[in-house]
Amino acid sequence: MSHPHKVAPSIVQQNTDGLIVNCAYTADGLRYLGYAVPGSLDSDHVWQIQRLDYVDGKVVAVRFAGHAEFTQAWNNREALAYS
């Protein structure tokens, strides 16, 4: 499956619900997970995005942007508010 990315490193997969899954990494490890329907662009406001927070290299929290709704743009993940 091909999917264009402007920010690397990133990986795209498809989960068992039929959604595409974007993964973005930082030095700590997996930082962001995004879910959307196949064919969605990274700039479309149709993504559900999670951020993983780390302390001493361990995941201590998984937070959603926008109350876990499919209303975010993957390209904006670093600027979003997470709760």
N, CA, C and O atoms as a CHARMM CRD file, in Angstrom:
* protein
*
  332
    1    1 MET  N      0.85500  -1.16600   0.00000 PROA 1      0.00000
    2    1 MET  CA     0.00000   0.00000   0.00000 PROA 1      0.00000
    3    1 MET  C      0.89800   1.22400   0.00000 PROA 1      0.00000
    4    1 MET  O      1.81800   1.31000   0.81400 PROA 1      0.00000
    5    2 SER  N      0.65500   2.15800  -0.88200 PROA 2      0.00000
    6    2 SER  CA     1.46600   3.36800  -0.86600 PROA 2      0.00000
    7    2 SER  C      0.66000   4.50500  -0.28100 PROA 2      0.00000
    8    2 SER  O     -0.55700   4.58200  -0.45200 PROA 2      0.00000
    9    3 HSD  N      1.36200   5.39000   0.41600 PROA 3      0.00000
   10    3 HSD  CA     0.72000   6.52600   1.06200 PROA 3      0.00000
   11    3 HSD  C      1.76700   7.61900   1.18800 PROA 3      0.00000
   12    3 HSD  O      2.83600   7.37900   1.74900 PROA 3      0.00000
   13    4 PRO  N      1.48800   8.82600   0.67600 PROA 4      0.00000
   14    4 PRO  CA     2.51200   9.87800   0.69900 PROA 4      0.00000
   15    4 PRO  C      2.72700  10.44200   2.09500 PROA 4      0.00000
   16    4 PRO  O      1.77500  10.62000   2.85500 PROA 4      0.00000
   17    5 HSD  N      3.98200  10.72300   2.42600 PROA 5      0.00000
   18    5 HSD  CA     4.33300  11.32300   3.72000 PROA 5      0.00000
   19    5 HSD  C      5.28900  12.46500   3.50400 PROA 5      0.00000
   20    5 HSD  O      6.22600  12.37200   2.71100 PROA 5      0.00000
   21    6 LYS  N      5.04500  13.54600   4.21900 PROA 6      0.00000
   22    6 LYS  CA     5.95600  14.67300   4.16300 PROA 6      0.00000
   23    6 LYS  C      6.88200  14.68800   5.37100 PROA 6      0.00000
   24    6 LYS  O      7.93400  15.32700   5.33600 PROA 6      0.00000
   25    7 VAL  N      6.50100  13.98500   6.44700 PROA 7      0.00000
   26    7 VAL  CA     7.29900  13.95600   7.66700 PROA 7      0.00000
   27    7 VAL  C      7.75300  12.52200   7.89500 PROA 7      0.00000
   28    7 VAL  O      6.92700  11.61100   7.94500 PROA 7      0.00000
   29    8 ALA  N      9.03400  12.32000   8.03200 PROA 8      0.00000
   30    8 ALA  CA     9.56800  10.97900   8.25600 PROA 8      0.00000
   31    8 ALA  C     10.22900  10.96100   9.62800 PROA 8      0.00000
   32    8 ALA  O     10.54800  12.04100  10.12700 PROA 8      0.00000
   33    9 PRO  N     10.45200   9.85800  10.25800 PROA 9      0.00000
   34    9 PRO  CA    10.03900   8.55200   9.77800 PROA 9      0.00000
   35    9 PRO  C      8.57500   8.27900  10.11400 PROA 9      0.00000
   36    9 PRO  O      8.08500   8.71300  11.15600 PROA 9      0.00000
   37   10 SER  N      7.89600   7.58100   9.25800 PROA 10     0.00000
   38   10 SER  CA     6.49200   7.26400   9.44700 PROA 10     0.00000
   39   10 SER  C      6.20300   5.96000   8.73400 PROA 10     0.00000
   40   10 SER  O      6.83200   5.64200   7.72500 PROA 10     0.00000
   41   11 ILE  N      5.26600   5.21800   9.24900 PROA 11     0.00000
   42   11 ILE  CA     4.91100   3.91900   8.68700 PROA 11     0.00000
   43   11 ILE  C      3.39500   3.89200   8.53000 PROA 11     0.00000
   44   11 ILE  O      2.67400   4.40500   9.38500 PROA 11     0.00000
   45   12 VAL  N      2.91500   3.30700   7.46000 PROA 12     0.00000
   46   12 VAL  CA     1.47900   3.15500   7.24300 PROA 12     0.00000
   47   12 VAL  C      1.15000   1.67300   7.18800 PROA 12     0.00000
   48   12 VAL  O      1.82400   0.89600   6.51100 PROA 12     0.00000
   49   13 GLN  N      0.10200   1.29500   7.91200 PROA 13     0.00000
   50   13 GLN  CA    -0.37600  -0.08100   7.91700 PROA 13     0.00000
   51   13 GLN  C     -1.89200  -0.03300   7.82100 PROA 13     0.00000
   52   13 GLN  O     -2.47500   1.05200   7.82300 PROA 13     0.00000
   53   14 GLN  N     -2.53500  -1.17900   7.73600 PROA 14     0.00000
   54   14 GLN  CA    -3.98100  -1.24600   7.78100 PROA 14     0.00000
   55   14 GLN  C     -4.34900  -2.17900   8.91900 PROA 14     0.00000
   56   14 GLN  O     -3.82900  -3.29100   9.00900 PROA 14     0.00000
   57   15 ASN  N     -5.26500  -1.71800   9.81000 PROA 15     0.00000
   58   15 ASN  CA    -5.62600  -2.55600  10.94900 PROA 15     0.00000
   59   15 ASN  C     -6.81400  -3.44500  10.60800 PROA 15     0.00000
   60   15 ASN  O     -7.32400  -3.39200   9.48900 PROA 15     0.00000
   61   16 THR  N     -7.25600  -4.25700  11.55500 PROA 16     0.00000
   62   16 THR  CA    -8.32800  -5.21900  11.31100 PROA 16     0.00000
   63   16 THR  C     -9.68800  -4.55000  11.12700 PROA 16     0.00000
   64   16 THR  O    -10.61400  -5.18600  10.62600 PROA 16     0.00000
   65   17 ASP  N     -9.83200  -3.28300  11.51900 PROA 17     0.00000
   66   17 ASP  CA   -11.07700  -2.55200  11.29100 PROA 17     0.00000
   67   17 ASP  C    -11.11600  -1.94200   9.89400 PROA 17     0.00000
   68   17 ASP  O    -12.09800  -1.29100   9.53600 PROA 17     0.00000
   69   18 GLY  N    -10.06900  -2.13900   9.10300 PROA 18     0.00000
   70   18 GLY  CA   -10.01100  -1.59100   7.76600 PROA 18     0.00000
   71   18 GLY  C     -9.50400  -0.16700   7.71100 PROA 18     0.00000
   72   18 GLY  O     -9.51700   0.44600   6.64300 PROA 18     0.00000
   73   19 LEU  N     -9.05500   0.38100   8.83800 PROA 19     0.00000
   74   19 LEU  CA    -8.51300   1.73700   8.87200 PROA 19     0.00000
   75   19 LEU  C     -7.02700   1.70700   8.55400 PROA 19     0.00000
   76   19 LEU  O     -6.33900   0.73200   8.85800 PROA 19     0.00000
   77   20 ILE  N     -6.53200   2.78300   7.93700 PROA 20     0.00000
   78   20 ILE  CA    -5.09100   2.89800   7.79900 PROA 20     0.00000
   79   20 ILE  C     -4.53700   3.43700   9.10800 PROA 20     0.00000
   80   20 ILE  O     -5.20200   4.19400   9.81400 PROA 20     0.00000
   81   21 VAL  N     -3.32600   3.04200   9.41700 PROA 21     0.00000
   82   21 VAL  CA    -2.68000   3.43500  10.66500 PROA 21     0.00000
   83   21 VAL  C     -1.35300   4.09500  10.32100 PROA 21     0.00000
   84   21 VAL  O     -0.48100   3.47000   9.71600 PROA 21     0.00000
   85   22 ASN  N     -1.20200   5.35200  10.70500 PROA 22     0.00000
   86   22 ASN  CA     0.08100   6.04700  10.56700 PROA 22     0.00000
   87   22 ASN  C      0.80800   5.96500  11.90200 PROA 22     0.00000
   88   22 ASN  O      0.19300   6.10000  12.95900 PROA 22     0.00000
   89   23 CYS  N      2.10800   5.74600  11.85200 PROA 23     0.00000
   90   23 CYS  CA     2.95000   5.69900  13.03800 PROA 23     0.00000
   91   23 CYS  C      4.10400   6.66500  12.83000 PROA 23     0.00000
   92   23 CYS  O      4.73100   6.66700  11.77100 PROA 23     0.00000
   93   24 ALA  N      4.38700   7.48300  13.83100 PROA 24     0.00000
   94   24 ALA  CA     5.52500   8.39700  13.76200 PROA 24     0.00000
   95   24 ALA  C      6.37400   8.18800  15.01100 PROA 24     0.00000
   96   24 ALA  O      5.84600   8.00000  16.10700 PROA 24     0.00000
   97   25 TYR  N      7.67500   8.22300  14.83700 PROA 25     0.00000
   98   25 TYR  CA     8.62400   7.90800  15.90000 PROA 25     0.00000
   99   25 TYR  C      9.48000   9.11100  16.26600 PROA 25     0.00000
  100   25 TYR  O      9.73200   9.99300  15.44400 PROA 25     0.00000
  101   26 THR  N      9.92500   9.12600  17.52900 PROA 26     0.00000
  102   26 THR  CA    10.92600  10.07600  18.00700 PROA 26     0.00000
  103   26 THR  C     12.06100   9.26000  18.60300 PROA 26     0.00000
  104   26 THR  O     12.06400   8.03200  18.50600 PROA 26     0.00000
  105   27 ALA  N     13.01400   9.92400  19.21300 PROA 27     0.00000
  106   27 ALA  CA    14.14200   9.22100  19.83500 PROA 27     0.00000
  107   27 ALA  C     13.68100   8.27700  20.94200 PROA 27     0.00000
  108   27 ALA  O     14.33300   7.26300  21.19300 PROA 27     0.00000
  109   28 ASP  N     12.55700   8.59300  21.61600 PROA 28     0.00000
  110   28 ASP  CA    12.02400   7.73400  22.67500 PROA 28     0.00000
  111   28 ASP  C     11.39000   6.46300  22.13200 PROA 28     0.00000
  112   28 ASP  O     11.31400   5.45500  22.83500 PROA 28     0.00000
  113   29 GLY  N     10.94100   6.50400  20.89900 PROA 29     0.00000
  114   29 GLY  CA    10.23300   5.37100  20.31000 PROA 29     0.00000
  115   29 GLY  C      8.96300   5.85800  19.63900 PROA 29     0.00000
  116   29 GLY  O      8.88800   7.00600  19.20100 PROA 29     0.00000
  117   30 LEU  N      7.96900   4.99200  19.55500 PROA 30     0.00000
  118   30 LEU  CA     6.69500   5.33400  18.94800 PROA 30     0.00000
  119   30 LEU  C      6.08600   6.52900  19.67100 PROA 30     0.00000
  120   30 LEU  O      5.90800   6.47900  20.88800 PROA 30     0.00000
  121   31 ARG  N      5.76600   7.59600  18.95500 PROA 31     0.00000
  122   31 ARG  CA     5.25000   8.82500  19.58000 PROA 31     0.00000
  123   31 ARG  C      3.79500   9.09100  19.21700 PROA 31     0.00000
  124   31 ARG  O      3.00800   9.48500  20.07800 PROA 31     0.00000
  125   32 TYR  N      3.42200   8.88000  17.94200 PROA 32     0.00000
  126   32 TYR  CA     2.06400   9.17800  17.49100 PROA 32     0.00000
  127   32 TYR  C      1.49400   8.00900  16.70600 PROA 32     0.00000
  128   32 TYR  O      2.20200   7.35500  15.94100 PROA 32     0.00000
  129   33 LEU  N      0.19800   7.75300  16.90500 PROA 33     0.00000
  130   33 LEU  CA    -0.56500   6.79600  16.12100 PROA 33     0.00000
  131   33 LEU  C     -1.76400   7.53400  15.55600 PROA 33     0.00000
  132   33 LEU  O     -2.44600   8.25900  16.28100 PROA 33     0.00000
  133   34 GLY  N     -2.02700   7.35700  14.27100 PROA 34     0.00000
  134   34 GLY  CA    -3.18200   7.98700  13.65400 PROA 34     0.00000
  135   34 GLY  C     -3.98000   6.97100  12.87500 PROA 34     0.00000
  136   34 GLY  O     -3.41800   6.08100  12.23700 PROA 34     0.00000
  137   35 TYR  N     -5.31700   7.10700  12.92900 PROA 35     0.00000
  138   35 TYR  CA    -6.21700   6.17300  12.26900 PROA 35     0.00000
  139   35 TYR  C     -7.16500   6.94800  11.36200 PROA 35     0.00000
  140   35 TYR  O     -7.69200   7.99000  11.75100 PROA 35     0.00000
  141   36 ALA  N     -7.38300   6.43000  10.14100 PROA 36     0.00000
  142   36 ALA  CA    -8.31300   7.04900   9.20200 PROA 36     0.00000
  143   36 ALA  C     -8.74600   6.00000   8.17500 PROA 36     0.00000
  144   36 ALA  O     -8.16900   4.91600   8.09300 PROA 36     0.00000
  145   37 VAL  N     -9.76500   6.34300   7.39900 PROA 37     0.00000
  146   37 VAL  CA   -10.22200   5.42400   6.35500 PROA 37     0.00000
  147   37 VAL  C     -9.21100   5.43000   5.20400 PROA 37     0.00000
  148   37 VAL  O     -8.57400   6.45200   4.94900 PROA 37     0.00000
  149   38 PRO  N     -9.06000   4.30900   4.51200 PROA 38     0.00000
  150   38 PRO  CA    -8.14500   4.25700   3.37300 PROA 38     0.00000
  151   38 PRO  C     -8.46400   5.35200   2.35500 PROA 38     0.00000
  152   38 PRO  O     -9.62600   5.66600   2.09600 PROA 38     0.00000
  153   39 GLY  N     -7.41500   5.91600   1.79200 PROA 39     0.00000
  154   39 GLY  CA    -7.56300   6.98900   0.82100 PROA 39     0.00000
  155   39 GLY  C     -7.48400   8.37400   1.43600 PROA 39     0.00000
  156   39 GLY  O     -7.43300   9.36800   0.71100 PROA 39     0.00000
  157   40 SER  N     -7.47300   8.45700   2.76800 PROA 40     0.00000
  158   40 SER  CA    -7.37100   9.75600   3.43800 PROA 40     0.00000
  159   40 SER  C     -5.97500  10.33000   3.25100 PROA 40     0.00000
  160   40 SER  O     -4.98000   9.60800   3.31500 PROA 40     0.00000
  161   41 LEU  N     -5.91600  11.62200   3.02100 PROA 41     0.00000
  162   41 LEU  CA    -4.63300  12.31000   2.93600 PROA 41     0.00000
  163   41 LEU  C     -4.18800  12.73100   4.32700 PROA 41     0.00000
  164   41 LEU  O     -5.01800  12.90000   5.22000 PROA 41     0.00000
  165   42 ASP  N     -2.89400  12.89900   4.51500 PROA 42     0.00000
  166   42 ASP  CA    -2.36900  13.33300   5.81300 PROA 42     0.00000
  167   42 ASP  C     -2.87700  14.71200   6.18800 PROA 42     0.00000
  168   42 ASP  O     -2.88600  15.05400   7.37000 PROA 42     0.00000
  169   43 SER  N     -3.29700  15.50900   5.22700 PROA 43     0.00000
  170   43 SER  CA    -3.80100  16.86400   5.48100 PROA 43     0.00000
  171   43 SER  C     -5.30600  16.90700   5.71700 PROA 43     0.00000
  172   43 SER  O     -5.82700  17.94700   6.11800 PROA 43     0.00000
  173   44 ASP  N     -6.02100  15.80400   5.48000 PROA 44     0.00000
  174   44 ASP  CA    -7.47200  15.76600   5.70000 PROA 44     0.00000
  175   44 ASP  C     -7.78800  15.74400   7.19200 PROA 44     0.00000
  176   44 ASP  O     -7.07300  15.11800   7.97400 PROA 44     0.00000
  177   45 HSD  N     -8.85100  16.42200   7.57800 PROA 45     0.00000
  178   45 HSD  CA    -9.28100  16.45700   8.98200 PROA 45     0.00000
  179   45 HSD  C    -10.22300  15.28300   9.25600 PROA 45     0.00000
  180   45 HSD  O    -11.39500  15.46700   9.58200 PROA 45     0.00000
  181   46 VAL  N     -9.67900  14.08200   9.11600 PROA 46     0.00000
  182   46 VAL  CA   -10.45800  12.85300   9.27100 PROA 46     0.00000
  183   46 VAL  C     -9.72100  11.82100  10.14100 PROA 46     0.00000
  184   46 VAL  O    -10.09400  10.64800  10.17500 PROA 46     0.00000
  185   47 TRP  N     -8.69200  12.26400  10.82700 PROA 47     0.00000
  186   47 TRP  CA    -7.83000  11.36300  11.59300 PROA 47     0.00000
  187   47 TRP  C     -8.18300  11.35300  13.07900 PROA 47     0.00000
  188   47 TRP  O     -8.54900  12.37800  13.65300 PROA 47     0.00000
  189   48 GLN  N     -8.06600  10.18000  13.68300 PROA 48     0.00000
  190   48 GLN  CA    -8.05200  10.04000  15.13700 PROA 48     0.00000
  191   48 GLN  C     -6.58200   9.85700  15.49900 PROA 48     0.00000
  192   48 GLN  O     -5.92100   8.96200  14.97300 PROA 48     0.00000
  193   49 ILE  N     -6.06500  10.69900  16.39300 PROA 49     0.00000
  194   49 ILE  CA    -4.62900  10.67700  16.68500 PROA 49     0.00000
  195   49 ILE  C     -4.38600  10.46500  18.17200 PROA 49     0.00000
  196   49 ILE  O     -5.03600  11.08100  19.01600 PROA 49     0.00000
  197   50 GLN  N     -3.43800   9.58400  18.47700 PROA 50     0.00000
  198   50 GLN  CA    -2.98900   9.32400  19.84600 PROA 50     0.00000
  199   50 GLN  C     -1.53800   9.75300  19.98300 PROA 50     0.00000
  200   50 GLN  O     -0.75000   9.62800  19.04500 PROA 50     0.00000
  201   51 ARG  N     -1.19000  10.26500  21.16900 PROA 51     0.00000
  202   51 ARG  CA     0.21100  10.57500  21.47900 PROA 51     0.00000
  203   51 ARG  C      0.61800   9.73900  22.67800 PROA 51     0.00000
  204   51 ARG  O     -0.11000   9.66300  23.66700 PROA 51     0.00000
  205   52 LEU  N      1.77800   9.11700  22.59000 PROA 52     0.00000
  206   52 LEU  CA     2.32700   8.34700  23.69900 PROA 52     0.00000
  207   52 LEU  C      3.33800   9.21600  24.42800 PROA 52     0.00000
  208   52 LEU  O      4.24100   9.77500  23.80500 PROA 52     0.00000
  209   53 ASP  N      3.19300   9.33400  25.75200 PROA 53     0.00000
  210   53 ASP  CA     4.11300  10.11800  26.56700 PROA 53     0.00000
  211   53 ASP  C      5.04400   9.16800  27.31500 PROA 53     0.00000
  212   53 ASP  O      4.62200   8.13900  27.84200 PROA 53     0.00000
  213   54 TYR  N      6.31800   9.54300  27.34500 PROA 54     0.00000
  214   54 TYR  CA     7.35500   8.70000  27.93000 PROA 54     0.00000
  215   54 TYR  C      8.01100   9.36800  29.13500 PROA 54     0.00000
  216   54 TYR  O      8.13800  10.59100  29.18500 PROA 54     0.00000
  217   55 VAL  N      8.42300   8.55800  30.10000 PROA 55     0.00000
  218   55 VAL  CA     9.28700   8.97600  31.19900 PROA 55     0.00000
  219   55 VAL  C     10.33200   7.88200  31.34700 PROA 55     0.00000
  220   55 VAL  O     10.00000   6.70800  31.51500 PROA 55     0.00000
  221   56 ASP  N     11.58400   8.27200  31.28400 PROA 56     0.00000
  222   56 ASP  CA    12.70000   7.31600  31.38500 PROA 56     0.00000
  223   56 ASP  C     12.56200   6.16000  30.39900 PROA 56     0.00000
  224   56 ASP  O     12.86600   5.01400  30.73000 PROA 56     0.00000
  225   57 GLY  N     12.10200   6.46800  29.18200 PROA 57     0.00000
  226   57 GLY  CA    12.00500   5.46200  28.14700 PROA 57     0.00000
  227   57 GLY  C     10.80800   4.53900  28.22600 PROA 57     0.00000
  228   57 GLY  O     10.70600   3.59100  27.44800 PROA 57     0.00000
  229   58 LYS  N      9.88200   4.80400  29.17200 PROA 58     0.00000
  230   58 LYS  CA     8.70100   3.94900  29.33300 PROA 58     0.00000
  231   58 LYS  C      7.44600   4.76400  29.06400 PROA 58     0.00000
  232   58 LYS  O      7.35600   5.92900  29.44900 PROA 58     0.00000
  233   59 VAL  N      6.47000   4.13600  28.39300 PROA 59     0.00000
  234   59 VAL  CA     5.19800   4.80400  28.12700 PROA 59     0.00000
  235   59 VAL  C      4.45600   4.97200  29.44600 PROA 59     0.00000
  236   59 VAL  O      4.21000   3.99900  30.15900 PROA 59     0.00000
  237   60 VAL  N      4.09900   6.22200  29.76700 PROA 60     0.00000
  238   60 VAL  CA     3.37100   6.49800  31.00200 PROA 60     0.00000
  239   60 VAL  C      1.95500   6.98900  30.73200 PROA 60     0.00000
  240   60 VAL  O      1.12800   7.00600  31.64500 PROA 60     0.00000
  241   61 ALA  N      1.65800   7.39100  29.49500 PROA 61     0.00000
  242   61 ALA  CA     0.31000   7.85300  29.16100 PROA 61     0.00000
  243   61 ALA  C      0.08600   7.75700  27.66100 PROA 61     0.00000
  244   61 ALA  O      1.00100   7.95200  26.86000 PROA 61     0.00000
  245   62 VAL  N     -1.14400   7.45400  27.30600 PROA 62     0.00000
  246   62 VAL  CA    -1.58800   7.49900  25.91500 PROA 62     0.00000
  247   62 VAL  C     -2.75300   8.47100  25.88600 PROA 62     0.00000
  248   62 VAL  O     -3.78000   8.24400  26.52600 PROA 62     0.00000
  249   63 ARG  N     -2.58800   9.55400  25.14100 PROA 63     0.00000
  250   63 ARG  CA    -3.59000  10.62200  25.11400 PROA 63     0.00000
  251   63 ARG  C     -4.12700  10.80300  23.69400 PROA 63     0.00000
  252   63 ARG  O     -3.42200  10.57400  22.71200 PROA 63     0.00000
  253   64 PHE  N     -5.39400  11.22100  23.61000 PROA 64     0.00000
  254   64 PHE  CA    -6.04100  11.48200  22.32500 PROA 64     0.00000
  255   64 PHE  C     -6.11600  12.96700  22.04800 PROA 64     0.00000
  256   64 PHE  O     -6.22700  13.77600  22.96900 PROA 64     0.00000
  257   65 ALA  N     -6.05300  13.32300  20.77200 PROA 65     0.00000
  258   65 ALA  CA    -6.30800  14.69600  20.32800 PROA 65     0.00000
  259   65 ALA  C     -7.80100  14.81800  20.04100 PROA 65     0.00000
  260   65 ALA  O     -8.39000  13.94200  19.40700 PROA 65     0.00000
  261   66 GLY  N     -8.41200  15.91100  20.51200 PROA 66     0.00000
  262   66 GLY  CA    -9.80900  16.16800  20.17600 PROA 66     0.00000
  263   66 GLY  C    -10.79700  15.14800  20.68100 PROA 66     0.00000
  264   66 GLY  O    -11.75400  14.82900  19.97400 PROA 66     0.00000
  265   67 HSD  N    -10.61000  14.63000  21.85600 PROA 67     0.00000
  266   67 HSD  CA   -11.55500  13.69200  22.47100 PROA 67     0.00000
  267   67 HSD  C    -11.76500  12.42600  21.64400 PROA 67     0.00000
  268   67 HSD  O    -12.86400  11.87300  21.61500 PROA 67     0.00000
  269   68 ALA  N    -10.72200  11.97500  20.98400 PROA 68     0.00000
  270   68 ALA  CA   -10.71100  10.71000  20.23800 PROA 68     0.00000
  271   68 ALA  C    -11.64200  10.70800  19.03100 PROA 68     0.00000
  272   68 ALA  O    -12.02700   9.63800  18.56000 PROA 68     0.00000
  273   69 GLU  N    -12.00700  11.86700  18.52600 PROA 69     0.00000
  274   69 GLU  CA   -12.86500  11.94100  17.33700 PROA 69     0.00000
  275   69 GLU  C    -12.00500  11.92800  16.07800 PROA 69     0.00000
  276   69 GLU  O    -10.81900  12.25400  16.12300 PROA 69     0.00000
  277   70 PHE  N    -12.60100  11.55700  14.97400 PROA 70     0.00000
  278   70 PHE  CA   -11.91400  11.50800  13.68500 PROA 70     0.00000
  279   70 PHE  C    -12.02000  12.86700  13.00100 PROA 70     0.00000
  280   70 PHE  O    -12.64600  13.00000  11.95000 PROA 70     0.00000
  281   71 THR  N    -11.39400  13.88100  13.61900 PROA 71     0.00000
  282   71 THR  CA   -11.52200  15.25800  13.13700 PROA 71     0.00000
  283   71 THR  C    -10.18200  15.97700  13.03300 PROA 71     0.00000
  284   71 THR  O    -10.15000  17.19500  12.86000 PROA 71     0.00000
  285   72 GLN  N     -9.08600  15.25000  13.13500 PROA 72     0.00000
  286   72 GLN  CA    -7.76200  15.86700  13.14100 PROA 72     0.00000
  287   72 GLN  C     -7.03800  15.62500  11.81900 PROA 72     0.00000
  288   72 GLN  O     -7.38300  14.70800  11.07400 PROA 72     0.00000
  289   73 ALA  N     -6.04100  16.44500  11.53500 PROA 73     0.00000
  290   73 ALA  CA    -5.16900  16.23600  10.37300 PROA 73     0.00000
  291   73 ALA  C     -3.85100  15.64000  10.87100 PROA 73     0.00000
  292   73 ALA  O     -3.23200  16.17500  11.79000 PROA 73     0.00000
  293   74 TRP  N     -3.43100  14.54600  10.26800 PROA 74     0.00000
  294   74 TRP  CA    -2.18400  13.88700  10.65500 PROA 74     0.00000
  295   74 TRP  C     -1.00700  14.85800  10.59600 PROA 74     0.00000
  296   74 TRP  O     -0.12500  14.81800  11.45400 PROA 74     0.00000
  297   75 ASN  N     -0.99100  15.71900   9.60000 PROA 75     0.00000
  298   75 ASN  CA     0.09200  16.68700   9.45700 PROA 75     0.00000
  299   75 ASN  C      0.19600  17.64900  10.64300 PROA 75     0.00000
  300   75 ASN  O      1.25700  18.23400  10.86100 PROA 75     0.00000
  301   76 ASN  N     -0.87700  17.82300  11.40800 PROA 76     0.00000
  302   76 ASN  CA    -0.88800  18.75400  12.54500 PROA 76     0.00000
  303   76 ASN  C     -0.61200  18.08300  13.87600 PROA 76     0.00000
  304   76 ASN  O     -0.70800  18.73900  14.91300 PROA 76     0.00000
  305   77 ARG  N     -0.27700  16.81600  13.89000 PROA 77     0.00000
  306   77 ARG  CA    -0.20100  16.04400  15.13200 PROA 77     0.00000
  307   77 ARG  C      0.68500  16.66600  16.19900 PROA 77     0.00000
  308   77 ARG  O      0.35200  16.57500  17.38100 PROA 77     0.00000
  309   78 GLU  N      1.78300  17.28600  15.84100 PROA 78     0.00000
  310   78 GLU  CA     2.69500  17.83500  16.85200 PROA 78     0.00000
  311   78 GLU  C      2.15600  19.10100  17.50000 PROA 78     0.00000
  312   78 GLU  O      2.58800  19.45400  18.59700 PROA 78     0.00000
  313   79 ALA  N      1.22300  19.79400  16.85300 PROA 79     0.00000
  314   79 ALA  CA     0.68100  21.05800  17.36800 PROA 79     0.00000
  315   79 ALA  C     -0.64900  20.88300  18.09000 PROA 79     0.00000
  316   79 ALA  O     -1.16900  21.85200  18.64300 PROA 79     0.00000
  317   80 LEU  N     -1.21500  19.68200  18.10300 PROA 80     0.00000
  318   80 LEU  CA    -2.54000  19.46500  18.68900 PROA 80     0.00000
  319   80 LEU  C     -2.48200  19.39100  20.21000 PROA 80     0.00000
  320   80 LEU  O     -1.43900  19.09200  20.79200 PROA 80     0.00000
  321   81 ALA  N     -3.63100  19.67100  20.84900 PROA 81     0.00000
  322   81 ALA  CA    -3.77300  19.50000  22.30100 PROA 81     0.00000
  323   81 ALA  C     -4.24700  18.07900  22.56200 PROA 81     0.00000
  324   81 ALA  O     -5.17200  17.59700  21.90900 PROA 81     0.00000
  325   82 TYR  N     -3.61700  17.41600  23.51200 PROA 82     0.00000
  326   82 TYR  CA    -3.94300  16.02600  23.84900 PROA 82     0.00000
  327   82 TYR  C     -4.42700  15.93600  25.28200 PROA 82     0.00000
  328   82 TYR  O     -3.91300  16.60500  26.17800 PROA 82     0.00000
  329   83 SER  N     -5.45300  15.07300  25.48000 PROA 83     0.00000
  330   83 SER  CA    -5.95100  14.85700  26.85000 PROA 83     0.00000
  331   83 SER  C     -6.37100  13.41600  27.03700 PROA 83     0.00000
  332   83 SER  O     -6.81700  13.03800  28.12000 PROA 83     0.00000
